[in-house]
Amino acid sequence: MLRLKEAMKRKRHIRENRIGDFIVSILVCQSAGILGSFVTDGSVTTWYATLNKPLLAPPNWLFGPVWLALYTLMGIALFLVWEKGFDKPKVKVAIKLFIFHLAVNALWSVVFFGLNQIFAGLLVILLLLALIFLVIIAFYPLDWRAALLLVPYLFWVSFAAYLNYAIWLLNRGAL
């Protein structure tokens, strides 16, 4: 009976740790979005509003909900990989790559919206695309679900790269 109680206590402790890890994973990813929003918010209604945009540019209100969903999916993916054990070398490398990619994600907002540098933003977003692809490759052997959760993000950033490129083309002479 004592062993059963100890096992139940250990199982509850593990479940509580998993919930904490899950929350931390989501918050880490959402923090990149929050950092990016600090520089984005001021420019959307001022500088960004004055730019020529391609026909496929979505309305500004759409970006917030999409990014909220994508950062959540990224957090779930991070959790699934982290759960495999940070002490494992492949997990450690994958998570470090993920964190680096997250920093580049936030950097794009700083460069594009904060510094109003469209071409430099294009270079950053192309680097970000490559990093997302590498993260997917690193996550896949650890947990295929984690890799799959990043595919919508890859598609959205590909679309964002198109927008960045089109905005640069449409505004080159005016800048």
DAURKA-V249483 format. One record per helix or strand of 2 or more residues. SS is the DSSP state (a for helix, b for strand). FROM is the first residue (numbers start at 1). LEN is the number of residues. Records with the same first field share a line. If there is no record, write none. Layout:
BEGIN
SS = FROM-LEN, FROM-LEN
END
This chain:
BEGIN
a = 2-43, 48-3, 60-23, 89-26, 118-23, 144-6, 151-21
END
